[in-house]
Amino acid sequence: MKAFVFVGMLSYSIYMVHLFISGKFFELPVRILENKFDYNLTIMQGDLKLYGTNMLYGSLLEAFYLLFVILCSFISYKLVEEPFRNISRNILKKRKRRGRI
């Protein structure tokens, strides 16, 4: 169950970075590859764009995307979330000691 606890810990970072990653690190390179090099990475099913030209390829792309989001979220958690949480805790501790809270 440690994996679920880990993903839960990263949930806010995942929420914050996933849309940026899907647009800048997935959608843009896919469009460039498809338009400039005429290499198909997506298929259209009605109005829905699906990644991968078959089930296995699409699943591998989605797994890579998921791992990349978790990696970027971990970096964001360690560099942004955790330090600012510690700073705010220290400020609150100081205020409690002074009797302001």
C-alpha positions, 0 to 999 in steps of 0.5 A: 500500500506504500505506492498508494500513500506515495501517490496520495502524497503527490496528489496536489502536485499531480493536479497542478502539473498534469495539464501542463505536461499533457499540453507541452510535453505530449501534445506539442511533440506529437503534433510536431512529429505528425506534421513535420515528419508525417509520422502517425502517433494518434488516430481519430475515433469520431471527435476523440483523438486517441494516442497510439495507433493500436492498443499496445502502443497507446497503452505504452504511451499512456504508461509513459505519460503517467510515469512522467507526471509522477516524476515531475510531481515528485520533483515539484513536491520536493522543490516547492511544496515541502519547503514551503510547508516547512517554512509555514510550519516554522512561522506558525511555531514562532507565532505560537511561542509568542502567543499571537495565535 
